[in-house]
Amino acid sequence: MKNSLIEKQIGIFRTILGNVAESELNSDNDFILFVKAYFSFETDFGWNILMNAMYVFEDTELAKQDFEKFGIKGPSRHKNTGENYLRLYGVLNAVYQQSLATINLMEIFKINEKNKLKKELKKTQCVELRNKIASHPSNYLSTTNEKNFDVYEISRHNLENGEISLLKNQDYFENYDLNQLMKDFDIKIQYILSLILSKFLKKKFQNQGKNFIEFQNLEKIRNGAIEFGETIINFEK
């Protein structure tokens, strides 16, 4: 399966970290302390956060790509309501884990807009949908009044047809196009990862070298260019 743009963005960090590890392989330096200094992390725990984020994106991108390909019904296409629920909950929690990993990356790389972007991530419809049905619905508050919460019920009939409809407070339905919500979510994640990479590559490599060239190519794709093999074709806007 072809790597997604998000995987390629995270892959730049993985390449850099791999090169760093190779250069320090025979060194007597404490590797964790070296990584802390290399990436300008405030604490030794920055290493753990970076590694966790890479693992999270590696796993969750696979889950998202599988959902994009096979939808709620899965590859077997058999009528299996239990599997429908598992796939829906699974992909929504994959999205949620990506949002948390992205927030953590903004923290350790000290992104100036992190508070604003954190709020925007939490307000994406994909994350809000996850909070409504894939966490603990009794804890989902739609208002600042902590004594009230909305009750959401998934329409089983629609779910069996590959659609997502929620009955809110036994009153009216909310309908969702999850594929579109995930595309919108991806755009937000790609933008934030772009900010993080841009800041780090400028500071560490002065916008030079193979990693920066790869980043520039990914930026072209993020902004609408098409990739054919090793060729990237830009389109005039």
Secondary structure, DSSP 4 states (H G I P E B T S, - for coil): -PPPHHHHHHHHHHHHHHHHHHHTTT--S-HHHHHHHHHT-SSTTHHHHHHHHHHHHHHHHHHHHHHHHHTTT-TT----HHHHHHHHHHHHHHHHHHHHHHHHHHHHTT-TTHHHHHHHHHTSHHHHHHHHHTS-GGG--SSS-TT----EEE-HHHHHTT-EEEEETTTEEEEE-HHHHHHHHHHHHHHHHHHHHHHHHHHHHTT-SHHHHHHHHHHHHHTT-EEETTEEE----
